[in-house]
Amino acid sequence: LLRATVSPEGDVNDASGFSPYPGNINQLVFNLDSYVSILERTKGVMPEFVNPKYADAEKTIFKKPTRLECMMQDFPTVLQGAETEKVGFTSLASELCFSPVKNATPDGVALQSKGTHPGVAASGEADQSGAVARILRSIGCQVEEGSKVTFNGIEVTSGPDCVLKPSFAACATEFKKKFPNPAAVKISGRSSLVLSGQGLTIESLDLDGAVVIESEDGASGVIRNLTVKNKGWVKEPKTSSDVEVIRMRGYDMRRLETEKIVFKKDGSIDGNYSMEMTPKESTPAVPKELAPVAPKEAVTVAPKETVVLEKPIVSKSVPALPADLTKSAPEEKGDDQFCNGCTIM
């Protein structure tokens, strides 16, 4: 958004030496009327604490000056009486909803070596695609896991890279509508999938490579029996670059080969796909009471064949399906104001 509206360079420091757009991803929802009355009573005073950052393992040297702080999530601790009756929270698995990108790469390497999430750019991007892949698996799609790779000392699972834009599906509840036949959707661990457009539906897809499918505003399209196999997109390790994003995450995405399909508003389709490629609907069966009955002597039954598999077919790269993540847990209650009771995203 900043590159499109303010500066082609995006979020860069101004004359003060700092970004004019400091960010915070903590998400809290307050009723303002209640909030104001509590502010008037407490005068804005919150419990304080000190959270020093140390530069050495012995914790004798401060990494930077420490200070008094207070946490926004401590707000409920100042509530009294009836004020406490309407306080709740939603808890989700961190791999589905939270992957901070807040640490320098050397700090992330040190954290990961101790078994802690690194919280760097490479892990943030991998976790974003991983969350989408996990939800797709939960509804029945066949989504393989990619291989483990290392960028600038940070180990991540590389692929598949699944980007489902908000115009295609804004939350997990919509995934089932967009993938009505999930068992017919297969995505290899090295693949890249980008979907956008409200009118787009994926009925069946076999992907081993890279595909970008779009539906223009006002257009509609169904992907059925589409097989894509190409060189796809490859993450190329890079330790230095003029592009800050590449330096931060430690790799550049090389788009070697991409299949692109666009459903146009005028009904046409750009790309190597057409509705003629999909099989036509079969002729409806004749109702039983109207179907002709052949004489018994004219009926021939072919002998049954027995097929013996020498070895069971086992997929080693497709993880076990998790529980359906589009459904609420028994103790959860969705908000009817948002996406028909969706509680996952």
Contacts in CASP RR format, 6 or more apart in sequence:
PFRMAT RR
TARGET T0000
AUTHOR 0000-0000-0000
METHOD contacts of the structure
MODEL  1
LLRATVSPEGDVNDASGFSPYPGNINQLVFNLDSYVSILERTKGVMPEFV
NPKYADAEKTIFKKPTRLECMMQDFPTVLQGAETEKVGFTSLASELCFSP
VKNATPDGVALQSKGTHPGVAASGEADQSGAVARILRSIGCQVEEGSKVT
FNGIEVTSGPDCVLKPSFAACATEFKKKFPNPAAVKISGRSSLVLSGQGL
TIESLDLDGAVVIESEDGASGVIRNLTVKNKGWVKEPKTSSDVEVIRMRG
YDMRRLETEKIVFKKDGSIDGNYSMEMTPKESTPAVPKELAPVAPKEAVT
VAPKETVVLEKPIVSKSVPALPADLTKSAPEEKGDDQFCNGCTIM
2 10 0 8 1.000
2 11 0 8 1.000
2 21 0 8 1.000
3 9 0 8 1.000
3 10 0 8 1.000
11 19 0 8 1.000
11 21 0 8 1.000
12 19 0 8 1.000
13 19 0 8 1.000
14 20 0 8 1.000
25 100 0 8 1.000
26 72 0 8 1.000
26 73 0 8 1.000
28 72 0 8 1.000
28 73 0 8 1.000
28 75 0 8 1.000
31 86 0 8 1.000
34 83 0 8 1.000
34 86 0 8 1.000
38 78 0 8 1.000
38 79 0 8 1.000
38 83 0 8 1.000
42 78 0 8 1.000
45 78 0 8 1.000
46 70 0 8 1.000
46 71 0 8 1.000
46 74 0 8 1.000
46 75 0 8 1.000
46 78 0 8 1.000
47 70 0 8 1.000
47 74 0 8 1.000
47 77 0 8 1.000
47 78 0 8 1.000
48 68 0 8 1.000
48 69 0 8 1.000
48 70 0 8 1.000
49 68 0 8 1.000
49 69 0 8 1.000
49 70 0 8 1.000
49 71 0 8 1.000
50 66 0 8 1.000
50 67 0 8 1.000
50 68 0 8 1.000
50 69 0 8 1.000
51 66 0 8 1.000
51 69 0 8 1.000
52 59 0 8 1.000
52 62 0 8 1.000
52 66 0 8 1.000
53 62 0 8 1.000
53 63 0 8 1.000
53 64 0 8 1.000
53 66 0 8 1.000
54 60 0 8 1.000
54 61 0 8 1.000
54 62 0 8 1.000
54 63 0 8 1.000
55 61 0 8 1.000
55 62 0 8 1.000
55 63 0 8 1.000
76 84 0 8 1.000
76 87 0 8 1.000
79 87 0 8 1.000
90 332 0 8 1.000
90 343 0 8 1.000
92 98 0 8 1.000
92 344 0 8 1.000
94 117 0 8 1.000
95 127 0 8 1.000
95 130 0 8 1.000
95 131 0 8 1.000
95 134 0 8 1.000
96 131 0 8 1.000
96 134 0 8 1.000
96 135 0 8 1.000
96 325 0 8 1.000
96 344 0 8 1.000
96 345 0 8 1.000
97 131 0 8 1.000
97 345 0 8 1.000
99 117 0 8 1.000
99 119 0 8 1.000
99 123 0 8 1.000
99 124 0 8 1.000
99 127 0 8 1.000
99 128 0 8 1.000
99 131 0 8 1.000
100 117 0 8 1.000
100 119 0 8 1.000
100 124 0 8 1.000
101 119 0 8 1.000
101 120 0 8 1.000
101 121 0 8 1.000
101 123 0 8 1.000
101 124 0 8 1.000
102 119 0 8 1.000
103 111 0 8 1.000
103 118 0 8 1.000
103 119 0 8 1.000
103 120 0 8 1.000
104 120 0 8 1.000
105 120 0 8 1.000
105 121 0 8 1.000
105 152 0 8 1.000
105 153 0 8 1.000
105 154 0 8 1.000
105 248 0 8 1.000
105 250 0 8 1.000
107 118 0 8 1.000
107 120 0 8 1.000
108 118 0 8 1.000
108 119 0 8 1.000
108 120 0 8 1.000
108 154 0 8 1.000
109 118 0 8 1.000
109 152 0 8 1.000
109 153 0 8 1.000
109 154 0 8 1.000
111 117 0 8 1.000
111 118 0 8 1.000
111 119 0 8 1.000
112 118 0 8 1.000
112 154 0 8 1.000
112 155 0 8 1.000
117 123 0 8 1.000
118 154 0 8 1.000
120 154 0 8 1.000
120 248 0 8 1.000
120 249 0 8 1.000
121 245 0 8 1.000
121 248 0 8 1.000
121 249 0 8 1.000
121 250 0 8 1.000
122 151 0 8 1.000
122 152 0 8 1.000
122 154 0 8 1.000
122 156 0 8 1.000
122 249 0 8 1.000
122 250 0 8 1.000
122 251 0 8 1.000
123 154 0 8 1.000
123 156 0 8 1.000
125 249 0 8 1.000
126 156 0 8 1.000
126 157 0 8 1.000
126 158 0 8 1.000
126 159 0 8 1.000
129 159 0 8 1.000
129 160 0 8 1.000
129 161 0 8 1.000
129 162 0 8 1.000
129 163 0 8 1.000
130 157 0 8 1.000
130 159 0 8 1.000
130 162 0 8 1.000
132 162 0 8 1.000
132 163 0 8 1.000
132 164 0 8 1.000
133 143 0 8 1.000
133 145 0 8 1.000
133 159 0 8 1.000
133 160 0 8 1.000
133 162 0 8 1.000
133 187 0 8 1.000
134 322 0 8 1.000
134 325 0 8 1.000
135 172 0 8 1.000
135 175 0 8 1.000
135 325 0 8 1.000
135 326 0 8 1.000
135 344 0 8 1.000
136 143 0 8 1.000
136 162 0 8 1.000
136 175 0 8 1.000
136 179 0 8 1.000
136 182 0 8 1.000
136 185 0 8 1.000
136 187 0 8 1.000
137 143 0 8 1.000
137 318 0 8 1.000
137 319 0 8 1.000
137 321 0 8 1.000
137 322 0 8 1.000
138 321 0 8 1.000
138 322 0 8 1.000
138 323 0 8 1.000
138 324 0 8 1.000
138 325 0 8 1.000
138 326 0 8 1.000
139 175 0 8 1.000
139 176 0 8 1.000
139 179 0 8 1.000
139 182 0 8 1.000
139 324 0 8 1.000
139 325 0 8 1.000
139 326 0 8 1.000
140 182 0 8 1.000
140 183 0 8 1.000
140 185 0 8 1.000
140 321 0 8 1.000
141 179 0 8 1.000
141 182 0 8 1.000
141 183 0 8 1.000
141 185 0 8 1.000
141 186 0 8 1.000
141 187 0 8 1.000
142 183 0 8 1.000
142 185 0 8 1.000
142 186 0 8 1.000
142 187 0 8 1.000
142 315 0 8 1.000
142 318 0 8 1.000
143 160 0 8 1.000
143 162 0 8 1.000
143 185 0 8 1.000
143 186 0 8 1.000
143 187 0 8 1.000
143 189 0 8 1.000
143 318 0 8 1.000
144 160 0 8 1.000
144 187 0 8 1.000
144 188 0 8 1.000
144 189 0 8 1.000
144 315 0 8 1.000
144 317 0 8 1.000
144 318 0 8 1.000
145 157 0 8 1.000
145 159 0 8 1.000
145 189 0 8 1.000
145 317 0 8 1.000
145 318 0 8 1.000
145 319 0 8 1.000
146 157 0 8 1.000
146 158 0 8 1.000
146 159 0 8 1.000
146 160 0 8 1.000
146 189 0 8 1.000
146 190 0 8 1.000
146 317 0 8 1.000
147 157 0 8 1.000
147 158 0 8 1.000
147 189 0 8 1.000
147 190 0 8 1.000
148 155 0 8 1.000
148 156 0 8 1.000
148 157 0 8 1.000
148 158 0 8 1.000
149 155 0 8 1.000
149 156 0 8 1.000
149 157 0 8 1.000
149 158 0 8 1.000
149 235 0 8 1.000
150 156 0 8 1.000
151 235 0 8 1.000
151 237 0 8 1.000
151 249 0 8 1.000
151 250 0 8 1.000
151 251 0 8 1.000
152 237 0 8 1.000
152 239 0 8 1.000
152 250 0 8 1.000
154 250 0 8 1.000
158 235 0 8 1.000
159 189 0 8 1.000
159 190 0 8 1.000
159 191 0 8 1.000
159 192 0 8 1.000
160 187 0 8 1.000
160 188 0 8 1.000
160 189 0 8 1.000
160 190 0 8 1.000
160 191 0 8 1.000
160 192 0 8 1.000
160 193 0 8 1.000
161 191 0 8 1.000
161 192 0 8 1.000
161 193 0 8 1.000
161 233 0 8 1.000
162 187 0 8 1.000
162 192 0 8 1.000
162 193 0 8 1.000
163 192 0 8 1.000
163 193 0 8 1.000
163 194 0 8 1.000
163 195 0 8 1.000
164 175 0 8 1.000
164 178 0 8 1.000
164 193 0 8 1.000
164 195 0 8 1.000
165 194 0 8 1.000
165 195 0 8 1.000
165 196 0 8 1.000
165 197 0 8 1.000
167 196 0 8 1.000
167 197 0 8 1.000
167 198 0 8 1.000
168 178 0 8 1.000
168 195 0 8 1.000
168 196 0 8 1.000
168 197 0 8 1.000
168 198 0 8 1.000
168 200 0 8 1.000
168 215 0 8 1.000
169 175 0 8 1.000
169 177 0 8 1.000
169 178 0 8 1.000
169 195 0 8 1.000
170 339 0 8 1.000
170 345 0 8 1.000
171 339 0 8 1.000
171 342 0 8 1.000
171 344 0 8 1.000
171 345 0 8 1.000
172 325 0 8 1.000
172 326 0 8 1.000
172 342 0 8 1.000
172 344 0 8 1.000
172 345 0 8 1.000
173 326 0 8 1.000
173 339 0 8 1.000
173 340 0 8 1.000
173 341 0 8 1.000
173 342 0 8 1.000
173 344 0 8 1.000
174 339 0 8 1.000
175 326 0 8 1.000
176 182 0 8 1.000
176 326 0 8 1.000
177 201 0 8 1.000
178 195 0 8 1.000
178 200 0 8 1.000
178 201 0 8 1.000
178 202 0 8 1.000
179 185 0 8 1.000
179 201 0 8 1.000
179 202 0 8 1.000
180 201 0 8 1.000
180 203 0 8 1.000
181 203 0 8 1.000
181 204 0 8 1.000
184 203 0 8 1.000
184 204 0 8 1.000
184 205 0 8 1.000
185 202 0 8 1.000
185 204 0 8 1.000
185 205 0 8 1.000
186 205 0 8 1.000
186 206 0 8 1.000
186 207 0 8 1.000
187 193 0 8 1.000
187 205 0 8 1.000
187 207 0 8 1.000
188 207 0 8 1.000
188 208 0 8 1.000
188 209 0 8 1.000
189 317 0 8 1.000
190 208 0 8 1.000
190 209 0 8 1.000
190 232 0 8 1.000
191 207 0 8 1.000
191 208 0 8 1.000
191 209 0 8 1.000
191 210 0 8 1.000
191 211 0 8 1.000
191 232 0 8 1.000
192 209 0 8 1.000
192 210 0 8 1.000
192 211 0 8 1.000
192 232 0 8 1.000
192 233 0 8 1.000
192 258 0 8 1.000
193 207 0 8 1.000
193 210 0 8 1.000
193 211 0 8 1.000
194 211 0 8 1.000
194 212 0 8 1.000
194 213 0 8 1.000
195 202 0 8 1.000
195 213 0 8 1.000
195 214 0 8 1.000
196 213 0 8 1.000
196 214 0 8 1.000
196 215 0 8 1.000
197 214 0 8 1.000
197 215 0 8 1.000
197 216 0 8 1.000
197 217 0 8 1.000
198 215 0 8 1.000
198 217 0 8 1.000
198 218 0 8 1.000
199 215 0 8 1.000
199 218 0 8 1.000
199 219 0 8 1.000
199 220 0 8 1.000
199 221 0 8 1.000
199 263 0 8 1.000
200 213 0 8 1.000
200 214 0 8 1.000
200 215 0 8 1.000
200 220 0 8 1.000
200 221 0 8 1.000
200 222 0 8 1.000
200 223 0 8 1.000
200 263 0 8 1.000
201 220 0 8 1.000
201 221 0 8 1.000
201 222 0 8 1.000
201 223 0 8 1.000
202 213 0 8 1.000
202 222 0 8 1.000
202 223 0 8 1.000
203 222 0 8 1.000
203 223 0 8 1.000
203 224 0 8 1.000
204 223 0 8 1.000
204 224 0 8 1.000
204 225 0 8 1.000
204 226 0 8 1.000
205 211 0 8 1.000
205 223 0 8 1.000
205 226 0 8 1.000
205 227 0 8 1.000
205 228 0 8 1.000
206 226 0 8 1.000
206 227 0 8 1.000
206 228 0 8 1.000
207 227 0 8 1.000
207 228 0 8 1.000
208 228 0 8 1.000
208 229 0 8 1.000
208 230 0 8 1.000
209 228 0 8 1.000
209 229 0 8 1.000
209 230 0 8 1.000
209 231 0 8 1.000
209 232 0 8 1.000
209 233 0 8 1.000
209 257 0 8 1.000
210 228 0 8 1.000
210 230 0 8 1.000
210 231 0 8 1.000
210 232 0 8 1.000
210 233 0 8 1.000
210 255 0 8 1.000
210 256 0 8 1.000
210 257 0 8 1.000
210 258 0 8 1.000
210 259 0 8 1.000
211 226 0 8 1.000
211 228 0 8 1.000
211 258 0 8 1.000
211 259 0 8 1.000
211 260 0 8 1.000
211 261 0 8 1.000
212 258 0 8 1.000
212 259 0 8 1.000
212 260 0 8 1.000
212 261 0 8 1.000
213 223 0 8 1.000
213 260 0 8 1.000
213 261 0 8 1.000
213 262 0 8 1.000
214 260 0 8 1.000
214 261 0 8 1.000
214 262 0 8 1.000
214 263 0 8 1.000
215 221 0 8 1.000
215 262 0 8 1.000
215 263 0 8 1.000
216 262 0 8 1.000
216 263 0 8 1.000
216 264 0 8 1.000
216 265 0 8 1.000
217 265 0 8 1.000
218 265 0 8 1.000
219 263 0 8 1.000
219 264 0 8 1.000
219 265 0 8 1.000
219 267 0 8 1.000
220 263 0 8 1.000
221 263 0 8 1.000
222 275 0 8 1.000
222 278 0 8 1.000
223 261 0 8 1.000
223 273 0 8 1.000
224 278 0 8 1.000
225 277 0 8 1.000
225 278 0 8 1.000
225 279 0 8 1.000
226 261 0 8 1.000
226 273 0 8 1.000
226 277 0 8 1.000
228 259 0 8 1.000
230 256 0 8 1.000
230 257 0 8 1.000
230 258 0 8 1.000
230 259 0 8 1.000
231 256 0 8 1.000
231 257 0 8 1.000
232 255 0 8 1.000
232 256 0 8 1.000
232 257 0 8 1.000
232 258 0 8 1.000
233 253 0 8 1.000
233 254 0 8 1.000
233 255 0 8 1.000
233 256 0 8 1.000
233 258 0 8 1.000
234 253 0 8 1.000
234 254 0 8 1.000
234 256 0 8 1.000
235 251 0 8 1.000
235 252 0 8 1.000
235 253 0 8 1.000
235 254 0 8 1.000
236 251 0 8 1.000
236 252 0 8 1.000
236 253 0 8 1.000
236 254 0 8 1.000
237 250 0 8 1.000
237 251 0 8 1.000
238 246 0 8 1.000
238 247 0 8 1.000
238 250 0 8 1.000
238 251 0 8 1.000
238 252 0 8 1.000
239 250 0 8 1.000
240 247 0 8 1.000
241 247 0 8 1.000
241 252 0 8 1.000
243 252 0 8 1.000
246 252 0 8 1.000
259 271 0 8 1.000
259 272 0 8 1.000
260 270 0 8 1.000
260 271 0 8 1.000
261 269 0 8 1.000
261 270 0 8 1.000
261 271 0 8 1.000
261 272 0 8 1.000
261 273 0 8 1.000
262 269 0 8 1.000
262 270 0 8 1.000
262 271 0 8 1.000
263 269 0 8 1.000
264 270 0 8 1.000
269 275 0 8 1.000
325 344 0 8 1.000
326 342 0 8 1.000
326 344 0 8 1.000
328 334 0 8 1.000
328 341 0 8 1.000
328 343 0 8 1.000
328 344 0 8 1.000
332 343 0 8 1.000
333 343 0 8 1.000
334 341 0 8 1.000
334 342 0 8 1.000
334 343 0 8 1.000
335 341 0 8 1.000
335 343 0 8 1.000
END
